Amino acid sequence: MCTVYPKEGYFTVLVVVGIKEKAPVEEILPECTPELQSIYQQTPEGNSQRWLMIDLEDKDGLYDDVLRLIQFRQAS
């Protein structure tokens, strides 16, 4: 029997960067953490979107970056 447990100590956030958000996100990307820059660059684009799966463990720079990305989604 296989038992599945939720992730312990972190959670994963999905942020979709669509065509409306692409230019503003790429403009601020150099200011973001190297980790977010890497996730963005390694995520393939499909249908003019990037689906970023970001693991968050702490309220650190990556957390702040995710909040900025979410703000772009709210504005569009």
mmCIF file of the N, C-alpha and C atoms, coordinates in Angstrom:
data_MODEL
# 
_entry.id   MODEL 
# 
loop_
_atom_site.group_PDB 
_atom_site.id 
_atom_site.type_symbol 
_atom_site.label_atom_id 
_atom_site.label_alt_id 
_atom_site.label_comp_id 
_atom_site.label_asym_id 
_atom_site.label_entity_id 
_atom_site.label_seq_id 
_atom_site.pdbx_PDB_ins_code 
_atom_site.Cartn_x 
_atom_site.Cartn_y 
_atom_site.Cartn_z 
_atom_site.occupancy 
_atom_site.B_iso_or_equiv 
_atom_site.pdbx_formal_charge 
_atom_site.auth_seq_id 
_atom_site.auth_comp_id 
_atom_site.auth_asym_id 
_atom_site.auth_atom_id 
_atom_site.pdbx_PDB_model_num 
ATOM 1   N N  . MET A 1 1  ? 0.840  -1.176 0.000   1.00 0.00 ? 1  MET A N  1 
ATOM 2   C CA . MET A 1 1  ? 0.000  0.000  0.000   1.00 0.00 ? 1  MET A CA 1 
ATOM 3   C C  . MET A 1 1  ? 0.889  1.244  0.000   1.00 0.00 ? 1  MET A C  1 
ATOM 4   N N  . CYS A 1 2  ? 0.544  2.188  -0.849  1.00 0.00 ? 2  CYS A N  1 
ATOM 5   C CA . CYS A 1 2  ? 1.306  3.428  -0.967  1.00 0.00 ? 2  CYS A CA 1 
ATOM 6   C C  . CYS A 1 2  ? 0.563  4.544  -0.244  1.00 0.00 ? 2  CYS A C  1 
ATOM 7   N N  . THR A 1 3  ? 1.261  5.219  0.643   1.00 0.00 ? 3  THR A N  1 
ATOM 8   C CA . THR A 1 3  ? 0.674  6.338  1.359   1.00 0.00 ? 3  THR A CA 1 
ATOM 9   C C  . THR A 1 3  ? 1.267  7.623  0.815   1.00 0.00 ? 3  THR A C  1 
ATOM 10  N N  . VAL A 1 4  ? 0.424  8.578  0.473   1.00 0.00 ? 4  VAL A N  1 
ATOM 11  C CA . VAL A 1 4  ? 0.886  9.849  -0.073  1.00 0.00 ? 4  VAL A CA 1 
ATOM 12  C C  . VAL A 1 4  ? 0.663  10.931 0.975   1.00 0.00 ? 4  VAL A C  1 
ATOM 13  N N  . TYR A 1 5  ? 1.702  11.697 1.251   1.00 0.00 ? 5  TYR A N  1 
ATOM 14  C CA . TYR A 1 5  ? 1.631  12.777 2.213   1.00 0.00 ? 5  TYR A CA 1 
ATOM 15  C C  . TYR A 1 5  ? 1.774  14.114 1.491   1.00 0.00 ? 5  TYR A C  1 
ATOM 16  N N  . PRO A 1 6  ? 1.157  15.160 2.027   1.00 0.00 ? 6  PRO A N  1 
ATOM 17  C CA . PRO A 1 6  ? 1.357  16.471 1.423   1.00 0.00 ? 6  PRO A CA 1 
ATOM 18  C C  . PRO A 1 6  ? 2.803  16.914 1.604   1.00 0.00 ? 6  PRO A C  1 
ATOM 19  N N  . LYS A 1 7  ? 3.200  17.865 0.833   1.00 0.00 ? 7  LYS A N  1 
ATOM 20  C CA . LYS A 1 7  ? 4.557  18.387 0.941   1.00 0.00 ? 7  LYS A CA 1 
ATOM 21  C C  . LYS A 1 7  ? 4.733  19.001 2.323   1.00 0.00 ? 7  LYS A C  1 
ATOM 22  N N  . GLU A 1 8  ? 5.851  18.694 2.923   1.00 0.00 ? 8  GLU A N  1 
ATOM 23  C CA . GLU A 1 8  ? 6.099  19.178 4.269   1.00 0.00 ? 8  GLU A CA 1 
ATOM 24  C C  . GLU A 1 8  ? 7.076  20.348 4.224   1.00 0.00 ? 8  GLU A C  1 
ATOM 25  N N  . GLY A 1 9  ? 6.701  21.471 4.795   1.00 0.00 ? 9  GLY A N  1 
ATOM 26  C CA . GLY A 1 9  ? 7.592  22.608 4.913   1.00 0.00 ? 9  GLY A CA 1 
ATOM 27  C C  . GLY A 1 9  ? 7.582  23.561 3.733   1.00 0.00 ? 9  GLY A C  1 
ATOM 28  N N  . TYR A 1 10 ? 6.792  23.286 2.708   1.00 0.00 ? 10 TYR A N  1 
ATOM 29  C CA . TYR A 1 10 ? 6.708  24.208 1.574   1.00 0.00 ? 10 TYR A CA 1 
ATOM 30  C C  . TYR A 1 10 ? 5.451  23.920 0.774   1.00 0.00 ? 10 TYR A C  1 
ATOM 31  N N  . PHE A 1 11 ? 5.155  24.824 -0.134  1.00 0.00 ? 11 PHE A N  1 
ATOM 32  C CA . PHE A 1 11 ? 4.049  24.612 -1.056  1.00 0.00 ? 11 PHE A CA 1 
ATOM 33  C C  . PHE A 1 11 ? 4.452  25.131 -2.424  1.00 0.00 ? 11 PHE A C  1 
ATOM 34  N N  . THR A 1 12 ? 3.735  24.699 -3.437  1.00 0.00 ? 12 THR A N  1 
ATOM 35  C CA . THR A 1 12 ? 4.032  25.082 -4.805  1.00 0.00 ? 12 THR A CA 1 
ATOM 36  C C  . THR A 1 12 ? 2.977  26.067 -5.295  1.00 0.00 ? 12 THR A C  1 
ATOM 37  N N  . VAL A 1 13 ? 3.468  27.143 -5.904  1.00 0.00 ? 13 VAL A N  1 
ATOM 38  C CA . VAL A 1 13 ? 2.603  28.172 -6.463  1.00 0.00 ? 13 VAL A CA 1 
ATOM 39  C C  . VAL A 1 13 ? 2.683  28.075 -7.978  1.00 0.00 ? 13 VAL A C  1 
ATOM 40  N N  . LEU A 1 14 ? 1.538  28.135 -8.632  1.00 0.00 ? 14 LEU A N  1 
ATOM 41  C CA . LEU A 1 14 ? 1.485  28.187 -10.087 1.00 0.00 ? 14 LEU A CA 1 
ATOM 42  C C  . LEU A 1 14 ? 1.149  29.611 -10.487 1.00 0.00 ? 14 LEU A C  1 
ATOM 43  N N  . VAL A 1 15 ? 2.046  30.239 -11.253 1.00 0.00 ? 15 VAL A N  1 
ATOM 44  C CA . VAL A 1 15 ? 1.793  31.571 -11.784 1.00 0.00 ? 15 VAL A CA 1 
ATOM 45  C C  . VAL A 1 15 ? 1.883  31.468 -13.300 1.00 0.00 ? 15 VAL A C  1 
ATOM 46  N N  . VAL A 1 16 ? 0.811  31.852 -13.969 1.00 0.00 ? 16 VAL A N  1 
ATOM 47  C CA . VAL A 1 16 ? 0.790  31.832 -15.430 1.00 0.00 ? 16 VAL A CA 1 
ATOM 48  C C  . VAL A 1 16 ? 1.145  33.228 -15.931 1.00 0.00 ? 16 VAL A C  1 
ATOM 49  N N  . VAL A 1 17 ? 2.202  33.299 -16.730 1.00 0.00 ? 17 VAL A N  1 
ATOM 50  C CA . VAL A 1 17 ? 2.598  34.561 -17.356 1.00 0.00 ? 17 VAL A CA 1 
ATOM 51  C C  . VAL A 1 17 ? 2.094  34.492 -18.789 1.00 0.00 ? 17 VAL A C  1 
ATOM 52  N N  . GLY A 1 18 ? 1.030  35.247 -19.049 1.00 0.00 ? 18 GLY A N  1 
ATOM 53  C CA . GLY A 1 18 ? 0.415  35.254 -20.369 1.00 0.00 ? 18 GLY A CA 1 
ATOM 54  C C  . GLY A 1 18 ? 0.967  36.361 -21.241 1.00 0.00 ? 18 GLY A C  1 
ATOM 55  N N  . ILE A 1 19 ? 0.371  36.507 -22.392 1.00 0.00 ? 19 ILE A N  1 
ATOM 56  C CA . ILE A 1 19 ? 0.848  37.487 -23.366 1.00 0.00 ? 19 ILE A CA 1 
ATOM 57  C C  . ILE A 1 19 ? 0.768  38.913 -22.814 1.00 0.00 ? 19 ILE A C  1 
ATOM 58  N N  . LYS A 1 20 ? -0.258 39.220 -21.999 1.00 0.00 ? 20 LYS A N  1 
ATOM 59  C CA . LYS A 1 20 ? -0.399 40.562 -21.427 1.00 0.00 ? 20 LYS A CA 1 
ATOM 60  C C  . LYS A 1 20 ? 0.685  40.862 -20.396 1.00 0.00 ? 20 LYS A C  1 
ATOM 61  N N  . GLU A 1 21 ? 1.112  39.842 -19.680 1.00 0.00 ? 21 GLU A N  1 
ATOM 62  C CA . GLU A 1 21 ? 2.089  40.043 -18.606 1.00 0.00 ? 21 GLU A CA 1 
ATOM 63  C C  . GLU A 1 21 ? 3.530  39.876 -19.067 1.00 0.00 ? 21 GLU A C  1 
ATOM 64  N N  . LYS A 1 22 ? 3.739  39.293 -20.231 1.00 0.00 ? 22 LYS A N  1 
ATOM 65  C CA . LYS A 1 22 ? 5.089  38.916 -20.669 1.00 0.00 ? 22 LYS A CA 1 
ATOM 66  C C  . LYS A 1 22 ? 6.060  40.097 -20.663 1.00 0.00 ? 22 LYS A C  1 
ATOM 67  N N  . ALA A 1 23 ? 5.717  41.191 -21.335 1.00 0.00 ? 23 ALA A N  1 
ATOM 68  C CA . ALA A 1 23 ? 6.643  42.330 -21.425 1.00 0.00 ? 23 ALA A CA 1 
ATOM 69  C C  . ALA A 1 23 ? 6.963  42.931 -20.057 1.00 0.00 ? 23 ALA A C  1 
ATOM 70  N N  . PRO A 1 24 ? 5.953  43.207 -19.208 1.00 0.00 ? 24 PRO A N  1 
ATOM 71  C CA . PRO A 1 24 ? 6.293  43.769 -17.898 1.00 0.00 ? 24 PRO A CA 1 
ATOM 72  C C  . PRO A 1 24 ? 7.106  42.802 -17.030 1.00 0.00 ? 24 PRO A C  1 
ATOM 73  N N  . VAL A 1 25 ? 6.797  41.505 -17.114 1.00 0.00 ? 25 VAL A N  1 
ATOM 74  C CA . VAL A 1 25 ? 7.551  40.532 -16.313 1.00 0.00 ? 25 VAL A CA 1 
ATOM 75  C C  . VAL A 1 25 ? 8.997  40.471 -16.798 1.00 0.00 ? 25 VAL A C  1 
ATOM 76  N N  . GLU A 1 26 ? 9.198  40.424 -18.101 1.00 0.00 ? 26 GLU A N  1 
ATOM 77  C CA . GLU A 1 26 ? 10.567 40.357 -18.626 1.00 0.00 ? 26 GLU A CA 1 
ATOM 78  C C  . GLU A 1 26 ? 11.337 41.643 -18.338 1.00 0.00 ? 26 GLU A C  1 
ATOM 79  N N  . GLU A 1 27 ? 10.630 42.751 -18.174 1.00 0.00 ? 27 GLU A N  1 
ATOM 80  C CA . GLU A 1 27 ? 11.289 44.010 -17.830 1.00 0.00 ? 27 GLU A CA 1 
ATOM 81  C C  . GLU A 1 27 ? 11.847 43.986 -16.409 1.00 0.00 ? 27 GLU A C  1 
ATOM 82  N N  . ILE A 1 28 ? 11.107 43.391 -15.472 1.00 0.00 ? 28 ILE A N  1 
ATOM 83  C CA . ILE A 1 28 ? 11.570 43.347 -14.076 1.00 0.00 ? 28 ILE A CA 1 
ATOM 84  C C  . ILE A 1 28 ? 12.400 42.112 -13.763 1.00 0.00 ? 28 ILE A C  1 
ATOM 85  N N  . LEU A 1 29 ? 12.448 41.156 -14.669 1.00 0.00 ? 29 LEU A N  1 
ATOM 86  C CA . LEU A 1 29 ? 13.142 39.894 -14.414 1.00 0.00 ? 29 LEU A CA 1 
ATOM 87  C C  . LEU A 1 29 ? 14.586 40.071 -13.951 1.00 0.00 ? 29 LEU A C  1 
ATOM 88  N N  . PRO A 1 30 ? 15.366 41.006 -14.535 1.00 0.00 ? 30 PRO A N  1 
ATOM 89  C CA . PRO A 1 30 ? 16.740 41.184 -14.046 1.00 0.00 ? 30 PRO A CA 1 
ATOM 90  C C  . PRO A 1 30 ? 16.824 41.619 -12.583 1.00 0.00 ? 30 PRO A C  1 
ATOM 91  N N  . GLU A 1 31 ? 15.756 42.193 -12.033 1.00 0.00 ? 31 GLU A N  1 
ATOM 92  C CA . GLU A 1 31 ? 15.729 42.615 -10.628 1.00 0.00 ? 31 GLU A CA 1 
ATOM 93  C C  . GLU A 1 31 ? 15.340 41.471 -9.696  1.00 0.00 ? 31 GLU A C  1 
ATOM 94  N N  . CYS A 1 32 ? 14.836 40.381 -10.260 1.00 0.00 ? 32 CYS A N  1 
ATOM 95  C CA . CYS A 1 32 ? 14.352 39.255 -9.461  1.00 0.00 ? 32 CYS A CA 1 
ATOM 96  C C  . CYS A 1 32 ? 15.502 38.347 -9.037  1.00 0.00 ? 32 CYS A C  1 
ATOM 97  N N  . THR A 1 33 ? 15.185 37.426 -8.143  1.00 0.00 ? 33 THR A N  1 
ATOM 98  C CA . THR A 1 33 ? 16.185 36.486 -7.650  1.00 0.00 ? 33 THR A CA 1 
ATOM 99  C C  . THR A 1 33 ? 16.690 35.597 -8.790  1.00 0.00 ? 33 THR A C  1 
ATOM 100 N N  . PRO A 1 34 ? 17.932 35.153 -8.688  1.00 0.00 ? 34 PRO A N  1 
ATOM 101 C CA . PRO A 1 34 ? 18.444 34.224 -9.697  1.00 0.00 ? 34 PRO A CA 1 
ATOM 102 C C  . PRO A 1 34 ? 17.572 32.969 -9.824  1.00 0.00 ? 34 PRO A C  1 
ATOM 103 N N  . GLU A 1 35 ? 16.969 32.542 -8.723  1.00 0.00 ? 35 GLU A N  1 
ATOM 104 C CA . GLU A 1 35 ? 16.116 31.347 -8.751  1.00 0.00 ? 35 GLU A CA 1 
ATOM 105 C C  . GLU A 1 35 ? 14.891 31.572 -9.646  1.00 0.00 ? 35 GLU A C  1 
ATOM 106 N N  . LEU A 1 36 ? 14.235 32.725 -9.495  1.00 0.00 ? 36 LEU A N  1 
ATOM 107 C CA . LEU A 1 36 ? 13.069 32.998 -10.335 1.00 0.00 ? 36 LEU A CA 1 
ATOM 108 C C  . LEU A 1 36 ? 13.494 33.184 -11.794 1.00 0.00 ? 36 LEU A C  1 
ATOM 109 N N  . GLN A 1 37 ? 14.609 33.844 -12.017 1.00 0.00 ? 37 GLN A N  1 
ATOM 110 C CA . GLN A 1 37 ? 15.102 34.015 -13.383 1.00 0.00 ? 37 GLN A CA 1 
ATOM 111 C C  . GLN A 1 37 ? 15.323 32.656 -14.040 1.00 0.00 ? 37 GLN A C  1 
ATOM 112 N N  . SER A 1 38 ? 15.901 31.738 -13.299 1.00 0.00 ? 38 SER A N  1 
ATOM 113 C CA . SER A 1 38 ? 16.147 30.392 -13.821 1.00 0.00 ? 38 SER A CA 1 
ATOM 114 C C  . SER A 1 38 ? 14.838 29.661 -14.121 1.00 0.00 ? 38 SER A C  1 
ATOM 115 N N  . ILE A 1 39 ? 13.889 29.738 -13.198 1.00 0.00 ? 39 ILE A N  1 
ATOM 116 C CA . ILE A 1 39 ? 12.589 29.085 -13.410 1.00 0.00 ? 39 ILE A CA 1 
ATOM 117 C C  . ILE A 1 39 ? 11.939 29.643 -14.667 1.00 0.00 ? 39 ILE A C  1 
ATOM 118 N N  . TYR A 1 40 ? 11.972 30.957 -14.826 1.00 0.00 ? 40 TYR A N  1 
ATOM 119 C CA . TYR A 1 40 ? 11.348 31.589 -15.990 1.00 0.00 ? 40 TYR A CA 1 
ATOM 120 C C  . TYR A 1 40 ? 12.020 31.135 -17.282 1.00 0.00 ? 40 TYR A C  1 
ATOM 121 N N  . GLN A 1 41 ? 13.340 31.163 -17.306 1.00 0.00 ? 41 GLN A N  1 
ATOM 122 C CA . GLN A 1 41 ? 14.076 30.802 -18.520 1.00 0.00 ? 41 GLN A CA 1 
ATOM 123 C C  . GLN A 1 41 ? 13.915 29.323 -18.868 1.00 0.00 ? 41 GLN A C  1 
ATOM 124 N N  . GLN A 1 42 ? 13.784 28.461 -17.874 1.00 0.00 ? 42 GLN A N  1 
ATOM 125 C CA . GLN A 1 42 ? 13.685 27.023 -18.114 1.00 0.00 ? 42 GLN A CA 1 
ATOM 126 C C  . GLN A 1 42 ? 12.260 26.553 -18.401 1.00 0.00 ? 42 GLN A C  1 
ATOM 127 N N  . THR A 1 43 ? 11.282 27.430 -18.176 1.00 0.00 ? 43 THR A N  1 
ATOM 128 C CA . THR A 1 43 ? 9.892  27.059 -18.438 1.00 0.00 ? 43 THR A CA 1 
ATOM 129 C C  . THR A 1 43 ? 9.577  27.329 -19.901 1.00 0.00 ? 43 THR A C  1 
ATOM 130 N N  . PRO A 1 44 ? 9.214  26.295 -20.645 1.00 0.00 ? 44 PRO A N  1 
ATOM 131 C CA . PRO A 1 44 ? 8.920  26.500 -22.062 1.00 0.00 ? 44 PRO A CA 1 
ATOM 132 C C  . PRO A 1 44 ? 7.651  27.333 -22.251 1.00 0.00 ? 44 PRO A C  1 
ATOM 133 N N  . GLU A 1 45 ? 7.634  28.096 -23.329 1.00 0.00 ? 45 GLU A N  1 
ATOM 134 C CA . GLU A 1 45 ? 6.465  28.902 -23.657 1.00 0.00 ? 45 GLU A CA 1 
ATOM 135 C C  . GLU A 1 45 ? 5.568  28.116 -24.594 1.00 0.00 ? 45 GLU A C  1 
ATOM 136 N N  . GLY A 1 46 ? 4.287  28.111 -24.301 1.00 0.00 ? 46 GLY A N  1 
ATOM 137 C CA . GLY A 1 46 ? 3.305  27.447 -25.145 1.00 0.00 ? 46 GLY A CA 1 
ATOM 138 C C  . GLY A 1 46 ? 2.042  28.280 -25.199 1.00 0.00 ? 46 GLY A C  1 
ATOM 139 N N  . ASN A 1 47 ? 1.515  28.469 -26.390 1.00 0.00 ? 47 ASN A N  1 
ATOM 140 C CA . ASN A 1 47 ? 0.320  29.314 -26.562 1.00 0.00 ? 47 ASN A CA 1 
ATOM 141 C C  . ASN A 1 47 ? 0.523  30.700 -25.959 1.00 0.00 ? 47 ASN A C  1 
ATOM 142 N N  . SER A 1 48 ? 1.731  31.230 -26.117 1.00 0.00 ? 48 SER A N  1 
ATOM 143 C CA . SER A 1 48 ? 2.090  32.566 -25.605 1.00 0.00 ? 48 SER A CA 1 
ATOM 144 C C  . SER A 1 48 ? 1.969  32.657 -24.084 1.00 0.00 ? 48 SER A C  1 
ATOM 145 N N  . GLN A 1 49 ? 2.193  31.541 -23.391 1.00 0.00 ? 49 GLN A N  1 
ATOM 146 C CA . GLN A 1 49 ? 2.130  31.520 -21.931 1.00 0.00 ? 49 GLN A CA 1 
ATOM 147 C C  . GLN A 1 49 ? 3.294  30.725 -21.363 1.00 0.00 ? 49 GLN A C  1 
ATOM 148 N N  . ARG A 1 50 ? 3.666  31.064 -20.146 1.00 0.00 ? 50 ARG A N  1 
ATOM 149 C CA . ARG A 1 50 ? 4.604  30.253 -19.366 1.00 0.00 ? 50 ARG A CA 1 
ATOM 150 C C  . ARG A 1 50 ? 3.911  29.934 -18.049 1.00 0.00 ? 50 ARG A C  1 
ATOM 151 N N  . TRP A 1 51 ? 3.846  28.662 -17.738 1.00 0.00 ? 51 TRP A N  1 
ATOM 152 C CA . TRP A 1 51 ? 3.241  28.209 -16.490 1.00 0.00 ? 51 TRP A CA 1 
ATOM 153 C C  . TRP A 1 51 ? 4.376  27.936 -15.505 1.00 0.00 ? 51 TRP A C  1 
ATOM 154 N N  . LEU A 1 52 ? 4.607  28.870 -14.604 1.00 0.00 ? 52 LEU A N  1 
ATOM 155 C CA . LEU A 1 52 ? 5.715  28.779 -13.663 1.00 0.00 ? 52 LEU A CA 1 
ATOM 156 C C  . LEU A 1 52 ? 5.267  28.036 -12.401 1.00 0.00 ? 52 LEU A C  1 
ATOM 157 N N  . MET A 1 53 ? 5.920  26.928 -12.105 1.00 0.00 ? 53 MET A N  1 
ATOM 158 C CA . MET A 1 53 ? 5.678  26.170 -10.885 1.00 0.00 ? 53 MET A CA 1 
ATOM 159 C C  . MET A 1 53 ? 6.810  26.531 -9.915  1.00 0.00 ? 53 MET A C  1 
ATOM 160 N N  . ILE A 1 54 ? 6.473  27.217 -8.834  1.00 0.00 ? 54 ILE A N  1 
ATOM 161 C CA . ILE A 1 54 ? 7.469  27.774 -7.934  1.00 0.00 ? 54 ILE A CA 1 
ATOM 162 C C  . ILE A 1 54 ? 7.247  27.207 -6.537  1.00 0.00 ? 54 ILE A C  1 
ATOM 163 N N  . ASP A 1 55 ? 8.269  26.547 -6.009  1.00 0.00 ? 55 ASP A N  1 
ATOM 164 C CA . ASP A 1 55 ? 8.210  26.015 -4.642  1.00 0.00 ? 55 ASP A CA 1 
ATOM 165 C C  . ASP A 1 55 ? 8.623  27.109 -3.662  1.00 0.00 ? 55 ASP A C  1 
ATOM 166 N N  . LEU A 1 56 ? 7.753  27.398 -2.704  1.00 0.00 ? 56 LEU A N  1 
ATOM 167 C CA . LEU A 1 56 ? 8.043  28.408 -1.683  1.00 0.00 ? 56 LEU A CA 1 
ATOM 168 C C  . LEU A 1 56 ? 8.200  27.740 -0.331  1.00 0.00 ? 56 LEU A C  1 
ATOM 169 N N  . GLU A 1 57 ? 9.320  28.080 0.327   1.00 0.00 ? 57 GLU A N  1 
ATOM 170 C CA . GLU A 1 57 ? 9.587  27.547 1.659   1.00 0.00 ? 57 GLU A CA 1 
ATOM 171 C C  . GLU A 1 57 ? 9.594  28.642 2.718   1.00 0.00 ? 57 GLU A C  1 
ATOM 172 N N  . ASP A 1 58 ? 10.075 29.819 2.352   1.00 0.00 ? 58 ASP A N  1 
ATOM 173 C CA . ASP A 1 58 ? 10.240 30.911 3.306   1.00 0.00 ? 58 ASP A CA 1 
ATOM 174 C C  . ASP A 1 58 ? 9.737  32.218 2.715   1.00 0.00 ? 58 ASP A C  1 
ATOM 175 N N  . LYS A 1 59 ? 9.554  33.193 3.571   1.00 0.00 ? 59 LYS A N  1 
ATOM 176 C CA . LYS A 1 59 ? 9.228  34.549 3.109   1.00 0.00 ? 59 LYS A CA 1 
ATOM 177 C C  . LYS A 1 59 ? 10.548 35.242 2.787   1.00 0.00 ? 59 LYS A C  1 
ATOM 178 N N  . ASP A 1 60 ? 11.092 34.921 1.647   1.00 0.00 ? 60 ASP A N  1 
ATOM 179 C CA . ASP A 1 60 ? 12.376 35.478 1.241   1.00 0.00 ? 60 ASP A CA 1 
ATOM 180 C C  . ASP A 1 60 ? 12.212 36.223 -0.079  1.00 0.00 ? 60 ASP A C  1 
ATOM 181 N N  . GLY A 1 61 ? 13.294 36.420 -0.780  1.00 0.00 ? 61 GLY A N  1 
ATOM 182 C CA . GLY A 1 61 ? 13.262 37.133 -2.052  1.00 0.00 ? 61 GLY A CA 1 
ATOM 183 C C  . GLY A 1 61 ? 12.380 36.467 -3.085  1.00 0.00 ? 61 GLY A C  1 
ATOM 184 N N  . LEU A 1 62 ? 12.400 35.147 -3.137  1.00 0.00 ? 62 LEU A N  1 
ATOM 185 C CA . LEU A 1 62 ? 11.567 34.428 -4.086  1.00 0.00 ? 62 LEU A CA 1 
ATOM 186 C C  . LEU A 1 62 ? 10.092 34.657 -3.783  1.00 0.00 ? 62 LEU A C  1 
ATOM 187 N N  . TYR A 1 63 ? 9.744  34.667 -2.519  1.00 0.00 ? 63 TYR A N  1 
ATOM 188 C CA . TYR A 1 63 ? 8.374  34.959 -2.087  1.00 0.00 ? 63 TYR A CA 1 
ATOM 189 C C  . TYR A 1 63 ? 7.952  36.341 -2.596  1.00 0.00 ? 63 TYR A C  1 
ATOM 190 N N  . ASP A 1 64 ? 8.823  37.330 -2.418  1.00 0.00 ? 64 ASP A N  1 
ATOM 191 C CA . ASP A 1 64 ? 8.530  38.685 -2.884  1.00 0.00 ? 64 ASP A CA 1 
ATOM 192 C C  . ASP A 1 64 ? 8.374  38.719 -4.399  1.00 0.00 ? 64 ASP A C  1 
ATOM 193 N N  . ASP A 1 65 ? 9.203  37.968 -5.112  1.00 0.00 ? 65 ASP A N  1 
ATOM 194 C CA . ASP A 1 65 ? 9.090  37.899 -6.573  1.00 0.00 ? 65 ASP A CA 1 
ATOM 195 C C  . ASP A 1 65 ? 7.737  37.338 -6.995  1.00 0.00 ? 65 ASP A C  1 
ATOM 196 N N  . VAL A 1 66 ? 7.297  36.295 -6.318  1.00 0.00 ? 66 VAL A N  1 
ATOM 197 C CA . VAL A 1 66 ? 6.012  35.678 -6.651  1.00 0.00 ? 66 VAL A CA 1 
ATOM 198 C C  . VAL A 1 66 ? 4.876  36.687 -6.436  1.00 0.00 ? 66 VAL A C  1 
ATOM 199 N N  . LEU A 1 67 ? 4.947  37.436 -5.355  1.00 0.00 ? 67 LEU A N  1 
ATOM 200 C CA . LEU A 1 67 ? 3.919  38.449 -5.116  1.00 0.00 ? 67 LEU A CA 1 
ATOM 201 C C  . LEU A 1 67 ? 3.898  39.486 -6.238  1.00 0.00 ? 67 LEU A C  1 
ATOM 202 N N  . ARG A 1 68 ? 5.056  39.868 -6.738  1.00 0.00 ? 68 ARG A N  1 
ATOM 203 C CA . ARG A 1 68 ? 5.112  40.827 -7.852  1.00 0.00 ? 68 ARG A CA 1 
ATOM 204 C C  . ARG A 1 68 ? 4.471  40.235 -9.105  1.00 0.00 ? 68 ARG A C  1 
ATOM 205 N N  . LEU A 1 69 ? 4.740  38.955 -9.377  1.00 0.00 ? 69 LEU A N  1 
ATOM 206 C CA . LEU A 1 69 ? 4.146  38.308 -10.539 1.00 0.00 ? 69 LEU A CA 1 
ATOM 207 C C  . LEU A 1 69 ? 2.624  38.245 -10.410 1.00 0.00 ? 69 LEU A C  1 
ATOM 208 N N  . ILE A 1 70 ? 2.147  37.957 -9.215  1.00 0.00 ? 70 ILE A N  1 
ATOM 209 C CA . ILE A 1 70 ? 0.702  37.890 -8.976  1.00 0.00 ? 70 ILE A CA 1 
ATOM 210 C C  . ILE A 1 70 ? 0.075  39.260 -9.201  1.00 0.00 ? 70 ILE A C  1 
ATOM 211 N N  . GLN A 1 71 ? 0.775  40.313 -8.817  1.00 0.00 ? 71 GLN A N  1 
ATOM 212 C CA . GLN A 1 71 ? 0.251  41.665 -9.041  1.00 0.00 ? 71 GLN A CA 1 
ATOM 213 C C  . GLN A 1 71 ? 0.084  41.952 -10.525 1.00 0.00 ? 71 GLN A C  1 
ATOM 214 N N  . PHE A 1 72 ? 0.983  41.459 -11.362 1.00 0.00 ? 72 PHE A N  1 
ATOM 215 C CA . PHE A 1 72 ? 0.837  41.630 -12.813 1.00 0.00 ? 72 PHE A CA 1 
ATOM 216 C C  . PHE A 1 72 ? -0.415 40.912 -13.299 1.00 0.00 ? 72 PHE A C  1 
ATOM 217 N N  . ARG A 1 73 ? -0.682 39.737 -12.757 1.00 0.00 ? 73 ARG A N  1 
ATOM 218 C CA . ARG A 1 73 ? -1.878 38.981 -13.149 1.00 0.00 ? 73 ARG A CA 1 
ATOM 219 C C  . ARG A 1 73 ? -3.138 39.737 -12.715 1.00 0.00 ? 73 ARG A C  1 
ATOM 220 N N  . GLN A 1 74 ? -3.123 40.336 -11.544 1.00 0.00 ? 74 GLN A N  1 
ATOM 221 C CA . GLN A 1 74 ? -4.293 41.059 -11.059 1.00 0.00 ? 74 GLN A CA 1 
ATOM 222 C C  . GLN A 1 74 ? -4.578 42.288 -11.921 1.00 0.00 ? 74 GLN A C  1 
ATOM 223 N N  . ALA A 1 75 ? -3.525 42.921 -12.416 1.00 0.00 ? 75 ALA A N  1 
ATOM 224 C CA . ALA A 1 75 ? -3.683 44.136 -13.212 1.00 0.00 ? 75 ALA A CA 1 
ATOM 225 C C  . ALA A 1 75 ? -4.213 43.861 -14.596 1.00 0.00 ? 75 ALA A C  1 
ATOM 226 N N  . SER A 1 76 ? -4.047 42.634 -15.101 1.00 0.00 ? 76 SER A N  1 
ATOM 227 C CA . SER A 1 76 ? -4.475 42.361 -16.474 1.00 0.00 ? 76 SER A CA 1 
ATOM 228 C C  . SER A 1 76 ? -5.893 41.856 -16.564 1.00 0.00 ? 76 SER A C  1 
# 
